[in-house]
Amino acid sequence: MDVTFFIGNGFDIQSGLETKYSHFYHHLKDIALEDASLKENIIYKDIINTPDNAVKWSDFEMGLMELTHKCVSDEEIDNEWTAQNVSKAKEQIEKYLRSYLLMINSVDIKKELREMKGIFKDSFSNLLSSLPIARSEELYQILQMKDTFFNVNIIDFNYTTLFNNVYKTLEDTNFTPIFFRTTSSNRKVLLNKGSYIKIHGDLSKSINLGGSDESQLGPVMRKSEYNFYFIKSKLDHKIGDGNYYSSKNVINKSSLFCIFGMSLGESDKHLWEEIIQRMYKNENSALIIFQYEDDDQINIQPLQKETRSEEIKRDFLKYAPDIDIKSEDYLYLFNRIFIIYNSNLFNLYDLINLNEKNVVS
């Protein structure tokens, strides 16, 4: 049985890396004090005038897509909002993003590698025991497991390399057991490594920033030769990495999906649609969303927890627009989504913080 993890920026943030969009927003403001060309960048000028949008990367990406609606024909050379100019402006912003992330990506894992590996192994082992026992029983019944192992696939959305650097040090096969803690079984399942996909590229080559499909583009950019530069799957194809094709194949053979540290934004809706289609076709499949909430008391507030869980499920299932929310099909999907709040899985913060203190001293 295949289980696929979607690892987002929440992992980096949890580890103490300053990878929030707001961090980059303030970094750009500092750069612009010395770089006159950045001050004239039409995307930067829009960014700096909309500080309220400095929240999530998915919001920034959708902001880029919205800006393409301002595009005019390249023949209107006196208008700065040509498709070519917007594309060049995006390229300059990405150059600064890459240099910023290279600066903060230098985490030395060697000193604490043994402990980091232990945290990752414990995290995989405790994955399902994070669910309350009744929910774990439900998940076990949904999956109808017959295999004694999970084939683990990772789809890493981060440009940074921290998760991959630790994960690749784990043994290739049977790197840790995982337990179903249910009322009827305490079954042990071994984990094997499957695919590892850096779906948005990485800092050693190119980064892939943009939206999900052409419907999010403005009409001029949609017809422009530059439109591929704003659609992540198209850019991936142009670069030749094949990450989106590989991810689709992984999703279509998986039975359990785990989304960790992601905002589930519109800029990646194509992938969320792929998960929903797979779950719709395979009744023995399920999704676990690991959700961070500012209120750390949410796990002991049943009413708030249940209300919030239903809201998160509805937010995800909005990517299944053809299914009526009152239909049996909707309920069929809704009941196979599980929410885990404020999990401590894969949390390297203390080790990285300790490592940095040791370097300073």
C-alpha positions as CSV (number, residue, x, y, z in Angstrom):
1,M,0.0,0.0,0.0
2,D,1.3,3.5,-0.9
3,V,1.1,6.4,1.5
4,T,2.1,9.8,0.1
5,F,3.2,12.8,2.2
6,F,2.8,16.3,1.0
7,I,5.4,18.4,2.9
8,G,4.9,22.2,2.9
9,N,6.5,25.3,4.3
10,G,5.0,24.6,7.7
11,F,7.8,22.1,8.2
12,D,10.5,24.7,7.6
13,I,8.7,27.3,9.8
14,Q,8.3,24.7,12.6
15,S,12.0,24.0,12.3
16,G,12.8,27.7,12.9
17,L,13.6,28.7,9.3
18,E,12.5,32.2,8.3
19,T,10.7,31.0,5.2
20,K,7.3,32.7,5.6
21,Y,6.2,35.0,2.8
22,S,6.3,37.9,5.3
23,H,10.0,37.2,5.9
24,F,10.8,37.5,2.2
25,Y,8.5,40.6,2.0
26,H,10.6,42.5,4.5
27,H,13.8,41.2,2.9
28,L,12.7,42.7,-0.5
29,K,12.0,46.0,1.2
30,D,15.6,46.0,2.6
31,I,17.1,45.1,-0.8
32,A,15.1,47.9,-2.5
33,L,16.9,50.5,-0.4
34,E,20.0,49.8,-2.4
35,D,18.7,48.4,-5.7
36,A,17.1,51.0,-7.9
37,S,16.0,48.4,-10.5
38,L,14.0,46.6,-7.9
39,K,12.2,49.8,-6.9
40,E,11.0,50.0,-10.5
41,N,9.9,46.4,-10.7
42,I,6.2,46.5,-11.4
43,I,5.5,43.4,-9.3
44,Y,7.6,44.8,-6.4
45,K,5.7,48.1,-6.6
46,D,2.4,46.1,-6.3
47,I,3.8,44.0,-3.4
48,I,5.0,47.0,-1.4
49,N,1.6,48.7,-1.8
50,T,-0.3,45.7,-0.5
51,P,1.4,44.8,2.8
52,D,-1.8,43.1,4.0
53,N,-1.2,40.3,1.5
54,A,2.1,39.4,3.2
55,V,0.7,36.3,4.8
56,K,1.0,33.1,2.8
57,W,3.0,32.0,-0.2
58,S,-0.2,30.8,-1.9
59,D,-1.7,34.3,-1.5
60,F,1.5,35.7,-3.1
61,E,1.3,33.3,-6.0
62,M,-2.4,34.0,-6.6
63,G,-1.5,37.7,-6.4
64,L,0.9,37.1,-9.3
65,M,-1.8,35.5,-11.3
66,E,-4.1,38.4,-10.5
67,L,-1.5,40.8,-11.8
68,T,-1.5,39.1,-15.2
69,H,-5.0,40.4,-15.6
70,K,-3.4,43.9,-16.1
71,C,-1.4,42.7,-19.0
72,V,-1.7,44.4,-22.4
73,S,-0.4,43.4,-25.8
74,D,3.3,43.5,-26.3
75,E,2.6,45.9,-29.2
76,E,1.7,48.6,-26.7
77,I,5.3,49.3,-26.0
78,D,4.5,52.5,-24.0
79,N,2.6,50.5,-21.4
80,E,4.7,48.8,-18.8
81,W,2.2,46.1,-18.3
82,T,3.1,44.0,-21.3
83,A,3.3,40.2,-20.9
84,Q,7.0,40.3,-21.5
85,N,7.6,43.0,-18.9
86,V,5.6,41.2,-16.3
87,S,7.5,38.0,-17.0
88,K,10.8,39.8,-16.6
89,A,9.6,41.4,-13.4
90,K,8.7,37.9,-12.0
91,E,12.1,36.6,-13.0
92,Q,13.8,39.4,-11.0
93,I,11.7,38.7,-7.9
94,E,12.5,35.0,-8.2
95,K,16.3,35.8,-8.4
96,Y,16.0,37.6,-5.0
97,L,13.9,34.8,-3.6
98,R,16.5,32.2,-4.6
99,S,19.3,34.2,-3.1
100,Y,17.3,34.8,0.1
101,L,16.5,31.1,0.6
102,L,20.1,30.1,-0.2
103,M,21.1,32.4,2.7
104,I,18.8,30.8,5.2
105,N,19.0,27.2,3.9
106,S,22.4,26.5,5.3
107,V,21.4,24.2,8.2
108,D,24.2,22.0,9.4
109,I,22.6,18.7,10.3
110,K,25.8,16.8,10.9
111,K,26.1,17.6,14.6
112,E,22.6,16.5,15.5
113,L,22.0,14.0,12.7
114,R,21.5,11.0,15.0
115,E,18.9,12.9,17.0
116,M,17.2,14.3,13.9
117,K,17.0,10.8,12.4
118,G,15.4,9.6,15.7
119,I,12.8,12.4,15.5
120,F,11.9,11.4,11.9
121,K,11.7,7.7,12.7
122,D,9.5,8.5,15.8
123,S,7.3,10.8,13.6
124,F,6.6,8.1,11.0
125,S,6.1,5.5,13.8
126,N,3.6,7.8,15.6
127,L,1.8,9.0,12.5
128,L,-1.4,7.1,13.0
129,S,-1.3,7.0,16.8
130,S,-1.7,10.8,16.5
131,L,-5.4,10.1,15.8
132,P,-7.8,9.4,18.7
133,I,-8.4,5.6,19.0
134,A,-11.9,5.8,17.6
135,R,-10.7,7.7,14.5
136,S,-7.8,5.3,14.1
137,E,-10.3,2.5,14.0
138,E,-12.3,4.3,11.3
139,L,-9.1,4.8,9.3
140,Y,-8.2,1.1,9.6
141,Q,-11.6,0.0,8.4
142,I,-11.5,2.4,5.5
143,L,-8.1,1.3,4.2
144,Q,-8.9,-2.4,4.6
145,M,-5.2,-3.1,4.9
146,K,-3.9,-6.5,3.8
147,D,-0.2,-5.5,3.2
148,T,2.4,-5.6,6.0
149,F,4.2,-2.5,4.7
150,F,3.6,1.0,3.5
151,N,5.5,2.3,0.4
152,V,6.3,5.9,1.5
153,N,6.3,8.6,-1.2
154,I,7.3,12.3,-0.4
155,I,6.1,15.2,-2.5
156,D,8.1,18.1,-1.1
157,F,6.8,21.6,-2.0
158,N,9.7,23.4,-0.3
159,Y,12.6,25.0,-2.3
160,T,14.8,24.4,0.8
161,T,16.4,21.0,1.4
162,L,16.2,20.4,5.2
163,F,13.5,17.7,5.1
164,N,15.2,15.9,2.2
165,N,18.6,16.1,3.9
166,V,17.4,14.3,7.0
167,Y,15.0,11.9,5.2
168,K,17.6,10.6,2.8
169,T,19.8,9.5,5.8
170,L,17.1,7.0,6.9
171,E,17.5,3.4,5.8
172,D,16.2,2.6,2.4
173,T,13.9,-0.2,3.6
174,N,12.0,-1.0,6.8
175,F,13.3,2.3,8.3
176,T,10.8,2.2,11.0
177,P,7.6,0.4,12.0
178,I,4.3,2.2,12.1
179,F,1.4,1.2,14.4
180,F,-2.3,1.2,14.0
181,R,-3.6,1.8,17.5
182,T,-7.2,0.6,17.3
183,T,-9.7,-1.2,19.5
184,S,-9.4,-4.3,17.5
185,S,-5.8,-4.3,16.5
186,N,-2.4,-3.0,17.3
187,R,-0.9,-3.9,14.0
188,K,2.7,-3.1,13.0
189,V,3.4,-2.0,9.5
190,L,6.9,-1.6,8.0
191,L,7.8,1.4,5.9
192,N,9.7,1.3,2.6
193,K,11.0,4.3,0.7
194,G,9.3,5.1,-2.5
195,S,9.4,8.2,-4.6
196,Y,10.8,11.6,-3.5
197,I,9.7,14.5,-5.6
198,K,10.7,18.2,-5.2
199,I,7.7,19.3,-7.1
200,H,8.5,23.0,-7.2
201,G,12.1,22.6,-8.0
202,D,15.0,23.4,-5.6
203,L,17.7,26.0,-5.1
204,S,20.4,24.0,-7.0
205,K,18.5,24.4,-10.3
206,S,15.4,26.5,-10.7
207,I,12.4,27.3,-8.6
208,N,8.8,27.0,-9.8
209,L,6.5,29.8,-8.7
210,G,3.0,30.5,-10.0
211,G,-0.5,29.3,-10.3
212,S,-2.3,26.0,-11.1
213,D,-3.9,26.5,-14.5
214,E,-4.6,28.9,-17.3
215,S,-8.0,29.8,-16.0
216,Q,-6.2,31.9,-13.3
217,L,-4.4,34.0,-15.9
218,G,-5.5,37.2,-17.5
219,P,-6.8,37.0,-21.1
220,V,-3.7,38.6,-22.7
221,M,-1.2,36.5,-20.7
222,R,-3.2,33.4,-21.4
223,K,-2.6,33.9,-25.2
224,S,1.0,35.0,-24.7
225,E,4.1,33.0,-25.4
226,Y,5.1,33.7,-21.8
227,N,2.0,32.0,-20.2
228,F,4.0,28.9,-19.4
229,Y,6.1,30.9,-17.0
230,F,3.2,31.5,-14.7
231,I,1.7,27.9,-14.7
232,K,3.7,25.6,-12.5
233,S,2.9,22.4,-14.4
234,K,3.7,24.0,-17.7
235,L,7.0,25.5,-16.4
236,D,7.9,22.1,-15.0
237,H,7.4,20.6,-18.4
238,K,9.4,23.3,-20.1
239,I,12.3,22.8,-17.7
240,G,12.0,19.1,-18.3
241,D,11.9,17.9,-14.7
242,G,8.7,15.9,-15.1
243,N,7.8,16.5,-11.4
244,Y,4.1,17.0,-12.1
245,Y,3.8,14.0,-14.2
246,S,5.6,11.9,-11.6
247,S,3.4,13.3,-8.8
248,K,0.2,12.5,-10.7
249,N,1.4,8.9,-11.0
250,V,2.3,8.7,-7.3
251,I,-1.1,10.1,-6.3
252,N,-3.0,7.7,-8.6
253,K,-1.5,4.6,-6.9
254,S,-1.8,5.9,-3.3
255,S,-4.3,4.9,-0.7
256,L,-3.4,7.2,2.2
257,F,-2.5,10.9,1.8
258,C,-0.9,13.0,4.5
259,I,-0.7,16.8,4.1
260,F,1.7,18.4,6.5
261,G,2.4,22.2,6.8
262,M,0.3,23.4,3.9
263,S,-2.3,26.1,3.4
264,L,-4.2,24.2,0.6
265,G,-4.3,27.3,-1.5
266,E,-5.6,27.8,-5.0
267,S,-2.1,27.9,-6.5
268,D,-1.9,24.1,-6.1
269,K,-5.5,23.3,-6.8
270,H,-4.6,20.9,-9.6
271,L,-2.9,18.6,-7.1
272,W,-5.8,18.8,-4.6
273,E,-8.2,17.8,-7.4
274,E,-6.0,14.8,-8.2
275,I,-6.3,13.6,-4.6
276,I,-10.0,14.0,-4.6
277,Q,-10.3,12.1,-7.9
278,R,-8.2,9.3,-6.5
279,M,-10.3,9.1,-3.3
280,Y,-13.5,9.2,-5.3
281,K,-12.4,6.2,-7.4
282,N,-10.9,4.2,-4.5
283,E,-13.2,3.7,-1.6
284,N,-10.3,2.3,0.4
285,S,-8.4,5.6,0.5
286,A,-8.2,8.4,3.1
287,L,-6.7,11.8,3.7
288,I,-5.1,13.1,6.9
289,I,-4.6,16.9,7.1
290,F,-2.1,18.0,9.8
291,Q,-3.4,21.4,10.7
292,Y,-1.7,24.1,12.7
293,E,-3.9,26.4,14.8
294,D,-2.8,29.4,16.9
295,D,-5.1,28.2,19.7
296,D,-3.0,25.4,21.3
297,Q,-6.1,24.4,23.4
298,I,-8.1,23.3,20.4
299,N,-7.5,19.6,21.1
300,I,-9.3,19.9,24.4
301,Q,-12.3,22.0,23.1
302,P,-14.6,19.5,21.5
303,L,-17.1,21.9,20.0
304,Q,-14.5,24.3,18.6
305,K,-12.4,21.3,17.3
306,E,-15.3,19.7,15.5
307,T,-16.6,22.9,14.0
308,R,-13.1,23.8,12.8
309,S,-12.6,20.3,11.4
310,E,-15.7,20.5,9.3
311,E,-14.6,23.9,8.0
312,I,-11.2,22.5,6.9
313,K,-12.9,19.5,5.2
314,R,-15.3,21.8,3.3
315,D,-12.3,24.1,2.3
316,F,-10.5,21.1,0.8
317,L,-13.6,19.7,-0.9
318,K,-14.2,23.0,-2.7
319,Y,-11.8,21.5,-5.2
320,A,-14.5,19.1,-6.1
321,P,-16.8,21.6,-7.7
322,D,-18.9,19.1,-9.6
323,I,-20.1,17.4,-6.4
324,D,-23.1,18.8,-4.6
325,I,-22.4,19.3,-0.9
326,K,-25.8,17.7,-0.1
327,S,-25.1,14.6,-2.1
328,E,-24.0,11.1,-1.0
329,D,-20.8,11.5,-3.1
330,Y,-19.8,14.5,-1.0
331,L,-20.4,12.7,2.3
332,Y,-18.5,9.7,0.8
333,L,-15.4,11.9,0.6
334,F,-16.1,14.1,3.7
335,N,-16.0,11.0,6.0
336,R,-12.7,9.9,4.8
337,I,-10.8,13.1,5.7
338,F,-9.2,13.2,9.1
339,I,-7.8,16.3,10.8
340,I,-4.9,16.3,13.3
341,Y,-4.1,19.6,15.1
342,N,-0.8,21.0,16.2
343,S,1.1,17.8,15.7
344,N,4.7,17.7,16.9
345,L,5.8,15.4,14.0
346,F,9.1,16.1,12.3
347,N,9.8,19.0,14.7
348,L,13.6,19.8,14.6
349,Y,13.4,23.2,16.2
350,D,15.1,22.4,19.5
351,L,18.0,20.6,17.7
352,I,18.5,23.3,15.2
353,N,18.3,26.0,17.8
354,L,20.8,24.1,20.0
355,N,23.1,23.7,17.0
356,E,23.0,27.5,16.3
357,K,23.7,28.3,19.9
358,N,26.7,26.0,19.8
359,V,28.0,27.7,16.7
360,V,27.7,31.1,18.3
361,S,29.5,30.1,21.5
